[in-house]
Amino acid sequence: VITWGEKISKSKKGTNYNTKSVQQICPKTLDIINIFSSIKEAKKITGAGSIPSVLCGDCKTSGGYIWKYTK
């Protein structure tokens, strides 16, 4: 018996969501340190939890870095 959650997971498998890449920027030098393919990846690797808040302008930094969408 397949549960409803498993049906949803199977239907979403391989789905390519339109994610925006983000830049990790040093606040002192304003140099780009790294570019991540998504906010989720950046949060996972850096541990910076409030990246979306920086991107929308609510805060200036997250995890000690400035974050911007790539162009």
mmCIF file as gemmi writes it, N, C-alpha and C atoms, coordinates in Angstrom:
data_model
loop_
_atom_site.group_PDB
_atom_site.id
_atom_site.type_symbol
_atom_site.label_atom_id
_atom_site.label_alt_id
_atom_site.label_comp_id
_atom_site.label_asym_id
_atom_site.label_entity_id
_atom_site.label_seq_id
_atom_site.pdbx_PDB_ins_code
_atom_site.Cartn_x
_atom_site.Cartn_y
_atom_site.Cartn_z
_atom_site.occupancy
_atom_site.B_iso_or_equiv
_atom_site.pdbx_formal_charge
_atom_site.auth_seq_id
_atom_site.auth_asym_id
_atom_site.pdbx_PDB_model_num
ATOM 1 N N . VAL Axp A 1 ? 0.853 -1.174 0 1 0 ? 1 A 1
ATOM 2 C CA . VAL Axp A 1 ? 0 0 0 1 0 ? 1 A 1
ATOM 3 C C . VAL Axp A 1 ? 0.9 1.238 0 1 0 ? 1 A 1
ATOM 4 N N . ILE Axp A 2 ? 0.662 2.138 -0.948 1 0 ? 2 A 1
ATOM 5 C CA . ILE Axp A 2 ? 1.434 3.379 -1.054 1 0 ? 2 A 1
ATOM 6 C C . ILE Axp A 2 ? 0.658 4.491 -0.368 1 0 ? 2 A 1
ATOM 7 N N . THR Axp A 3 ? 1.336 5.188 0.533 1 0 ? 3 A 1
ATOM 8 C CA . THR Axp A 3 ? 0.688 6.283 1.257 1 0 ? 3 A 1
ATOM 9 C C . THR Axp A 3 ? 0.615 7.527 0.374 1 0 ? 3 A 1
ATOM 10 N N . TRP Axp A 4 ? -0.198 8.475 0.816 1 0 ? 4 A 1
ATOM 11 C CA . TRP Axp A 4 ? -0.356 9.723 0.075 1 0 ? 4 A 1
ATOM 12 C C . TRP Axp A 4 ? 0.973 10.46 -0.034 1 0 ? 4 A 1
ATOM 13 N N . GLY Axp A 5 ? 1.768 10.5 1.043 1 0 ? 5 A 1
ATOM 14 C CA . GLY Axp A 5 ? 3.062 11.177 1.044 1 0 ? 5 A 1
ATOM 15 C C . GLY Axp A 5 ? 4.029 10.553 0.053 1 0 ? 5 A 1
ATOM 16 N N . GLU Axp A 6 ? 4.011 9.229 -0.063 1 0 ? 6 A 1
ATOM 17 C CA . GLU Axp A 6 ? 4.893 8.549 -1.018 1 0 ? 6 A 1
ATOM 18 C C . GLU Axp A 6 ? 4.481 8.863 -2.455 1 0 ? 6 A 1
ATOM 19 N N . LYS Axp A 7 ? 3.168 8.995 -2.704 1 0 ? 7 A 1
ATOM 20 C CA . LYS Axp A 7 ? 2.705 9.367 -4.038 1 0 ? 7 A 1
ATOM 21 C C . LYS Axp A 7 ? 3.215 10.751 -4.412 1 0 ? 7 A 1
ATOM 22 N N . ILE Axp A 8 ? 3.142 11.677 -3.472 1 0 ? 8 A 1
ATOM 23 C CA . ILE Axp A 8 ? 3.615 13.042 -3.717 1 0 ? 8 A 1
ATOM 24 C C . ILE Axp A 8 ? 5.116 13.028 -3.978 1 0 ? 8 A 1
ATOM 25 N N . SER Axp A 9 ? 5.874 12.302 -3.156 1 0 ? 9 A 1
ATOM 26 C CA . SER Axp A 9 ? 7.326 12.233 -3.326 1 0 ? 9 A 1
ATOM 27 C C . SER Axp A 9 ? 7.692 11.685 -4.698 1 0 ? 9 A 1
ATOM 28 N N . LYS Axp A 10 ? 6.999 10.639 -5.131 1 0 ? 10 A 1
ATOM 29 C CA . LYS Axp A 10 ? 7.29 10.052 -6.436 1 0 ? 10 A 1
ATOM 30 C C . LYS Axp A 10 ? 6.928 11.003 -7.573 1 0 ? 10 A 1
ATOM 31 N N . SER Axp A 11 ? 5.862 11.762 -7.405 1 0 ? 11 A 1
ATOM 32 C CA . SER Axp A 11 ? 5.44 12.669 -8.466 1 0 ? 11 A 1
ATOM 33 C C . SER Axp A 11 ? 6.388 13.861 -8.589 1 0 ? 11 A 1
ATOM 34 N N . LYS Axp A 12 ? 7.053 14.247 -7.514 1 0 ? 12 A 1
ATOM 35 C CA . LYS Axp A 12 ? 7.971 15.393 -7.515 1 0 ? 12 A 1
ATOM 36 C C . LYS Axp A 12 ? 9.405 14.984 -7.848 1 0 ? 12 A 1
ATOM 37 N N . LYS Axp A 13 ? 9.687 13.692 -7.866 1 0 ? 13 A 1
ATOM 38 C CA . LYS Axp A 13 ? 11.043 13.209 -8.089 1 0 ? 13 A 1
ATOM 39 C C . LYS Axp A 13 ? 11.538 13.646 -9.472 1 0 ? 13 A 1
ATOM 40 N N . GLY Axp A 14 ? 12.716 14.245 -9.5 1 0 ? 14 A 1
ATOM 41 C CA . GLY Axp A 14 ? 13.299 14.682 -10.76 1 0 ? 14 A 1
ATOM 42 C C . GLY Axp A 14 ? 12.787 16.031 -11.226 1 0 ? 14 A 1
ATOM 43 N N . THR Axp A 15 ? 11.943 16.664 -10.42 1 0 ? 15 A 1
ATOM 44 C CA . THR Axp A 15 ? 11.41 17.965 -10.794 1 0 ? 15 A 1
ATOM 45 C C . THR Axp A 15 ? 12.497 19.012 -10.677 1 0 ? 15 A 1
ATOM 46 N N . ASN Axp A 16 ? 12.611 19.845 -11.675 1 0 ? 16 A 1
ATOM 47 C CA . ASN Axp A 16 ? 13.601 20.916 -11.673 1 0 ? 16 A 1
ATOM 48 C C . ASN Axp A 16 ? 12.906 22.215 -11.296 1 0 ? 16 A 1
ATOM 49 N N . TYR Axp A 17 ? 13.111 22.655 -10.06 1 0 ? 17 A 1
ATOM 50 C CA . TYR Axp A 17 ? 12.512 23.905 -9.61 1 0 ? 17 A 1
ATOM 51 C C . TYR Axp A 17 ? 13.381 25.066 -10.069 1 0 ? 17 A 1
ATOM 52 N N . ASN Axp A 18 ? 12.758 26.197 -10.316 1 0 ? 18 A 1
ATOM 53 C CA . ASN Axp A 18 ? 13.501 27.387 -10.722 1 0 ? 18 A 1
ATOM 54 C C . ASN Axp A 18 ? 14.128 28.012 -9.484 1 0 ? 18 A 1
ATOM 55 N N . THR Axp A 19 ? 15.366 27.637 -9.196 1 0 ? 19 A 1
ATOM 56 C CA . THR Axp A 19 ? 16.063 28.193 -8.055 1 0 ? 19 A 1
ATOM 57 C C . THR Axp A 19 ? 17.043 29.25 -8.528 1 0 ? 19 A 1
ATOM 58 N N . LYS Axp A 20 ? 17.261 30.237 -7.693 1 0 ? 20 A 1
ATOM 59 C CA . LYS Axp A 20 ? 18.213 31.292 -8.005 1 0 ? 20 A 1
ATOM 60 C C . LYS Axp A 20 ? 19.499 31.012 -7.248 1 0 ? 20 A 1
ATOM 61 N N . SER Axp A 21 ? 20.623 31.244 -7.896 1 0 ? 21 A 1
ATOM 62 C CA . SER Axp A 21 ? 21.893 31.071 -7.216 1 0 ? 21 A 1
ATOM 63 C C . SER Axp A 21 ? 22.175 32.311 -6.369 1 0 ? 21 A 1
ATOM 64 N N . VAL Axp A 22 ? 22.949 32.114 -5.297 1 0 ? 22 A 1
ATOM 65 C CA . VAL Axp A 22 ? 23.263 33.193 -4.378 1 0 ? 22 A 1
ATOM 66 C C . VAL Axp A 22 ? 24.767 33.317 -4.192 1 0 ? 22 A 1
ATOM 67 N N . GLN Axp A 23 ? 25.199 34.548 -3.933 1 0 ? 23 A 1
ATOM 68 C CA . GLN Axp A 23 ? 26.608 34.84 -3.706 1 0 ? 23 A 1
ATOM 69 C C . GLN Axp A 23 ? 26.847 35.047 -2.213 1 0 ? 23 A 1
ATOM 70 N N . GLN Axp A 24 ? 27.937 34.476 -1.72 1 0 ? 24 A 1
ATOM 71 C CA . GLN Axp A 24 ? 28.386 34.694 -0.352 1 0 ? 24 A 1
ATOM 72 C C . GLN Axp A 24 ? 29.478 35.763 -0.429 1 0 ? 24 A 1
ATOM 73 N N . ILE Axp A 25 ? 29.279 36.883 0.25 1 0 ? 25 A 1
ATOM 74 C CA . ILE Axp A 25 ? 30.171 38.029 0.109 1 0 ? 25 A 1
ATOM 75 C C . ILE Axp A 25 ? 30.784 38.406 1.458 1 0 ? 25 A 1
ATOM 76 N N . CYS Axp A 26 ? 32.087 38.669 1.461 1 0 ? 26 A 1
ATOM 77 C CA . CYS Axp A 26 ? 32.79 39.112 2.668 1 0 ? 26 A 1
ATOM 78 C C . CYS Axp A 26 ? 32.346 40.537 2.993 1 0 ? 26 A 1
ATOM 79 N N . PRO Axp A 27 ? 31.873 40.792 4.221 1 0 ? 27 A 1
ATOM 80 C CA . PRO Axp A 27 ? 31.397 42.131 4.551 1 0 ? 27 A 1
ATOM 81 C C . PRO Axp A 27 ? 32.51 43.18 4.65 1 0 ? 27 A 1
ATOM 82 N N . LYS Axp A 28 ? 33.749 42.754 4.875 1 0 ? 28 A 1
ATOM 83 C CA . LYS Axp A 28 ? 34.857 43.709 5.013 1 0 ? 28 A 1
ATOM 84 C C . LYS Axp A 28 ? 35.414 44.135 3.657 1 0 ? 28 A 1
ATOM 85 N N . THR Axp A 29 ? 35.645 43.163 2.775 1 0 ? 29 A 1
ATOM 86 C CA . THR Axp A 29 ? 36.272 43.462 1.484 1 0 ? 29 A 1
ATOM 87 C C . THR Axp A 29 ? 35.281 43.535 0.333 1 0 ? 29 A 1
ATOM 88 N N . LEU Axp A 30 ? 34.056 43.045 0.555 1 0 ? 30 A 1
ATOM 89 C CA . LEU Axp A 30 ? 33.002 42.948 -0.458 1 0 ? 30 A 1
ATOM 90 C C . LEU Axp A 30 ? 33.391 42.033 -1.625 1 0 ? 30 A 1
ATOM 91 N N . ASP Axp A 31 ? 34.338 41.129 -1.374 1 0 ? 31 A 1
ATOM 92 C CA . ASP Axp A 31 ? 34.717 40.124 -2.371 1 0 ? 31 A 1
ATOM 93 C C . ASP Axp A 31 ? 33.738 38.96 -2.32 1 0 ? 31 A 1
ATOM 94 N N . ILE Axp A 32 ? 33.452 38.387 -3.479 1 0 ? 32 A 1
ATOM 95 C CA . ILE Axp A 32 ? 32.598 37.202 -3.548 1 0 ? 32 A 1
ATOM 96 C C . ILE Axp A 32 ? 33.435 36.007 -3.099 1 0 ? 32 A 1
ATOM 97 N N . ILE Axp A 33 ? 32.988 35.337 -2.064 1 0 ? 33 A 1
ATOM 98 C CA . ILE Axp A 33 ? 33.701 34.191 -1.518 1 0 ? 33 A 1
ATOM 99 C C . ILE Axp A 33 ? 33.293 32.911 -2.229 1 0 ? 33 A 1
ATOM 100 N N . ASN Axp A 34 ? 31.986 32.772 -2.448 1 0 ? 34 A 1
ATOM 101 C CA . ASN Axp A 34 ? 31.467 31.537 -3.036 1 0 ? 34 A 1
ATOM 102 C C . ASN Axp A 34 ? 30.137 31.84 -3.718 1 0 ? 34 A 1
ATOM 103 N N . ILE Axp A 35 ? 29.767 30.994 -4.664 1 0 ? 35 A 1
ATOM 104 C CA . ILE Axp A 35 ? 28.458 31.077 -5.313 1 0 ? 35 A 1
ATOM 105 C C . ILE Axp A 35 ? 27.792 29.72 -5.15 1 0 ? 35 A 1
ATOM 106 N N . PHE Axp A 36 ? 26.581 29.742 -4.634 1 0 ? 36 A 1
ATOM 107 C CA . PHE Axp A 36 ? 25.818 28.516 -4.407 1 0 ? 36 A 1
ATOM 108 C C . PHE Axp A 36 ? 24.648 28.467 -5.38 1 0 ? 36 A 1
ATOM 109 N N . SER Axp A 37 ? 24.269 27.273 -5.783 1 0 ? 37 A 1
ATOM 110 C CA . SER Axp A 37 ? 23.2 27.121 -6.769 1 0 ? 37 A 1
ATOM 111 C C . SER Axp A 37 ? 21.811 27.409 -6.19 1 0 ? 37 A 1
ATOM 112 N N . SER Axp A 38 ? 21.692 27.401 -4.858 1 0 ? 38 A 1
ATOM 113 C CA . SER Axp A 38 ? 20.408 27.685 -4.227 1 0 ? 38 A 1
ATOM 114 C C . SER Axp A 38 ? 20.615 28.142 -2.789 1 0 ? 38 A 1
ATOM 115 N N . ILE Axp A 39 ? 19.58 28.726 -2.218 1 0 ? 39 A 1
ATOM 116 C CA . ILE Axp A 39 ? 19.632 29.123 -0.812 1 0 ? 39 A 1
ATOM 117 C C . ILE Axp A 39 ? 19.766 27.886 0.065 1 0 ? 39 A 1
ATOM 118 N N . LYS Axp A 40 ? 19.065 26.846 -0.294 1 0 ? 40 A 1
ATOM 119 C CA . LYS Axp A 40 ? 19.104 25.61 0.479 1 0 ? 40 A 1
ATOM 120 C C . LYS Axp A 40 ? 20.525 25.058 0.55 1 0 ? 40 A 1
ATOM 121 N N . GLU Axp A 41 ? 21.226 25.051 -0.579 1 0 ? 41 A 1
ATOM 122 C CA . GLU Axp A 41 ? 22.607 24.566 -0.6 1 0 ? 41 A 1
ATOM 123 C C . GLU Axp A 41 ? 23.498 25.455 0.258 1 0 ? 41 A 1
ATOM 124 N N . ALA Axp A 42 ? 23.323 26.771 0.151 1 0 ? 42 A 1
ATOM 125 C CA . ALA Axp A 42 ? 24.133 27.716 0.923 1 0 ? 42 A 1
ATOM 126 C C . ALA Axp A 42 ? 23.915 27.518 2.423 1 0 ? 42 A 1
ATOM 127 N N . LYS Axp A 43 ? 22.661 27.342 2.819 1 0 ? 43 A 1
ATOM 128 C CA . LYS Axp A 43 ? 22.348 27.125 4.234 1 0 ? 43 A 1
ATOM 129 C C . LYS Axp A 43 ? 22.959 25.823 4.732 1 0 ? 43 A 1
ATOM 130 N N . LYS Axp A 44 ? 22.884 24.782 3.915 1 0 ? 44 A 1
ATOM 131 C CA . LYS Axp A 44 ? 23.399 23.472 4.301 1 0 ? 44 A 1
ATOM 132 C C . LYS Axp A 44 ? 24.918 23.509 4.487 1 0 ? 44 A 1
ATOM 133 N N . ILE Axp A 45 ? 25.625 24.161 3.58 1 0 ? 45 A 1
ATOM 134 C CA . ILE Axp A 45 ? 27.085 24.169 3.617 1 0 ? 45 A 1
ATOM 135 C C . ILE Axp A 45 ? 27.631 25.157 4.65 1 0 ? 45 A 1
ATOM 136 N N . THR Axp A 46 ? 27.026 26.346 4.743 1 0 ? 46 A 1
ATOM 137 C CA . THR Axp A 46 ? 27.571 27.378 5.624 1 0 ? 46 A 1
ATOM 138 C C . THR Axp A 46 ? 26.956 27.4 7.015 1 0 ? 46 A 1
ATOM 139 N N . GLY Axp A 47 ? 25.751 26.872 7.144 1 0 ? 47 A 1
ATOM 140 C CA . GLY Axp A 47 ? 25.058 26.913 8.425 1 0 ? 47 A 1
ATOM 141 C C . GLY Axp A 47 ? 24.389 28.252 8.705 1 0 ? 47 A 1
ATOM 142 N N . ALA Axp A 48 ? 24.439 29.176 7.753 1 0 ? 48 A 1
ATOM 143 C CA . ALA Axp A 48 ? 23.801 30.481 7.911 1 0 ? 48 A 1
ATOM 144 C C . ALA Axp A 48 ? 22.297 30.307 7.734 1 0 ? 48 A 1
ATOM 145 N N . GLY Axp A 49 ? 21.537 30.56 8.783 1 0 ? 49 A 1
ATOM 146 C CA . GLY Axp A 49 ? 20.117 30.249 8.759 1 0 ? 49 A 1
ATOM 147 C C . GLY Axp A 49 ? 19.196 31.301 8.189 1 0 ? 49 A 1
ATOM 148 N N . SER Axp A 50 ? 19.59 32.565 8.221 1 0 ? 50 A 1
ATOM 149 C CA . SER Axp A 50 ? 18.65 33.608 7.807 1 0 ? 50 A 1
ATOM 150 C C . SER Axp A 50 ? 19.043 34.265 6.485 1 0 ? 50 A 1
ATOM 151 N N . ILE Axp A 51 ? 19.542 33.487 5.554 1 0 ? 51 A 1
ATOM 152 C CA . ILE Axp A 51 ? 19.916 34 4.229 1 0 ? 51 A 1
ATOM 153 C C . ILE Axp A 51 ? 18.721 34.659 3.533 1 0 ? 51 A 1
ATOM 154 N N . PRO Axp A 52 ? 17.526 34.055 3.557 1 0 ? 52 A 1
ATOM 155 C CA . PRO Axp A 52 ? 16.384 34.712 2.905 1 0 ? 52 A 1
ATOM 156 C C . PRO Axp A 52 ? 16.081 36.098 3.485 1 0 ? 52 A 1
ATOM 157 N N . SER Axp A 53 ? 16.307 36.285 4.782 1 0 ? 53 A 1
ATOM 158 C CA . SER Axp A 53 ? 16.072 37.591 5.41 1 0 ? 53 A 1
ATOM 159 C C . SER Axp A 53 ? 17.039 38.641 4.876 1 0 ? 53 A 1
ATOM 160 N N . VAL Axp A 54 ? 18.27 38.235 4.595 1 0 ? 54 A 1
ATOM 161 C CA . VAL Axp A 54 ? 19.249 39.165 4.017 1 0 ? 54 A 1
ATOM 162 C C . VAL Axp A 54 ? 18.86 39.491 2.578 1 0 ? 54 A 1
ATOM 163 N N . LEU Axp A 55 ? 18.45 38.483 1.84 1 0 ? 55 A 1
ATOM 164 C CA . LEU Axp A 55 ? 18.101 38.683 0.432 1 0 ? 55 A 1
ATOM 165 C C . LEU Axp A 55 ? 16.891 39.598 0.249 1 0 ? 55 A 1
ATOM 166 N N . CYS Axp A 56 ? 15.968 39.582 1.194 1 0 ? 56 A 1
ATOM 167 C CA . CYS Axp A 56 ? 14.793 40.454 1.068 1 0 ? 56 A 1
ATOM 168 C C . CYS Axp A 56 ? 14.989 41.794 1.766 1 0 ? 56 A 1
ATOM 169 N N . GLY Axp A 57 ? 16.138 41.979 2.417 1 0 ? 57 A 1
ATOM 170 C CA . GLY Axp A 57 ? 16.461 43.269 3.01 1 0 ? 57 A 1
ATOM 171 C C . GLY Axp A 57 ? 16.09 43.439 4.469 1 0 ? 57 A 1
ATOM 172 N N . ASP Axp A 58 ? 15.642 42.383 5.134 1 0 ? 58 A 1
ATOM 173 C CA . ASP Axp A 58 ? 15.281 42.486 6.546 1 0 ? 58 A 1
ATOM 174 C C . ASP Axp A 58 ? 16.5 42.601 7.453 1 0 ? 58 A 1
ATOM 175 N N . CYS Axp A 59 ? 17.615 41.957 7.089 1 0 ? 59 A 1
ATOM 176 C CA . CYS Axp A 59 ? 18.866 42.063 7.853 1 0 ? 59 A 1
ATOM 177 C C . CYS Axp A 59 ? 20.023 42.272 6.891 1 0 ? 59 A 1
ATOM 178 N N . LYS Axp A 60 ? 21.158 42.653 7.453 1 0 ? 60 A 1
ATOM 179 C CA . LYS Axp A 60 ? 22.318 42.953 6.618 1 0 ? 60 A 1
ATOM 180 C C . LYS Axp A 60 ? 23.193 41.728 6.366 1 0 ? 60 A 1
ATOM 181 N N . THR Axp A 61 ? 23.321 40.861 7.375 1 0 ? 61 A 1
ATOM 182 C CA . THR Axp A 61 ? 24.184 39.689 7.227 1 0 ? 61 A 1
ATOM 183 C C . THR Axp A 61 ? 23.527 38.452 7.826 1 0 ? 61 A 1
ATOM 184 N N . SER Axp A 62 ? 24.039 37.303 7.413 1 0 ? 62 A 1
ATOM 185 C CA . SER Axp A 62 ? 23.657 36.019 7.988 1 0 ? 62 A 1
ATOM 186 C C . SER Axp A 62 ? 24.904 35.151 8.007 1 0 ? 62 A 1
ATOM 187 N N . GLY Axp A 63 ? 25.209 34.596 9.159 1 0 ? 63 A 1
ATOM 188 C CA . GLY Axp A 63 ? 26.409 33.779 9.287 1 0 ? 63 A 1
ATOM 189 C C . GLY Axp A 63 ? 27.685 34.596 9.135 1 0 ? 63 A 1
ATOM 190 N N . GLY Axp A 64 ? 27.564 35.921 9.299 1 0 ? 64 A 1
ATOM 191 C CA . GLY Axp A 64 ? 28.72 36.795 9.181 1 0 ? 64 A 1
ATOM 192 C C . GLY Axp A 64 ? 29.019 37.234 7.754 1 0 ? 64 A 1
ATOM 193 N N . TYR Axp A 65 ? 28.119 36.937 6.823 1 0 ? 65 A 1
ATOM 194 C CA . TYR Axp A 65 ? 28.341 37.271 5.418 1 0 ? 65 A 1
ATOM 195 C C . TYR Axp A 65 ? 27.164 38.032 4.838 1 0 ? 65 A 1
ATOM 196 N N . ILE Axp A 66 ? 27.443 38.773 3.782 1 0 ? 66 A 1
ATOM 197 C CA . ILE Axp A 66 ? 26.41 39.425 2.991 1 0 ? 66 A 1
ATOM 198 C C . ILE Axp A 66 ? 25.992 38.424 1.922 1 0 ? 66 A 1
ATOM 199 N N . TRP Axp A 67 ? 24.71 38.396 1.602 1 0 ? 67 A 1
ATOM 200 C CA . TRP Axp A 67 ? 24.196 37.456 0.593 1 0 ? 67 A 1
ATOM 201 C C . TRP Axp A 67 ? 23.438 38.234 -0.472 1 0 ? 67 A 1
ATOM 202 N N . LYS Axp A 68 ? 23.693 37.894 -1.736 1 0 ? 68 A 1
ATOM 203 C CA . LYS Axp A 68 ? 22.986 38.515 -2.857 1 0 ? 68 A 1
ATOM 204 C C . LYS Axp A 68 ? 22.675 37.454 -3.904 1 0 ? 68 A 1
ATOM 205 N N . TYR Axp A 69 ? 21.583 37.682 -4.629 1 0 ? 69 A 1
ATOM 206 C CA . TYR Axp A 69 ? 21.292 36.816 -5.764 1 0 ? 69 A 1
ATOM 207 C C . TYR Axp A 69 ? 22.297 37.099 -6.872 1 0 ? 69 A 1
ATOM 208 N N . THR Axp A 70 ? 22.682 36.075 -7.611 1 0 ? 70 A 1
ATOM 209 C CA . THR Axp A 70 ? 23.541 36.296 -8.764 1 0 ? 70 A 1
ATOM 210 C C . THR Axp A 70 ? 22.695 36.843 -9.901 1 0 ? 70 A 1
ATOM 211 N N . LYS Axp A 71 ? 23.344 37.504 -10.821 1 0 ? 71 A 1
ATOM 212 C CA . LYS Axp A 71 ? 22.605 38.109 -11.946 1 0 ? 71 A 1
ATOM 213 C C . LYS Axp A 71 ? 22.647 37.249 -13.16 1 0 ? 71 A 1
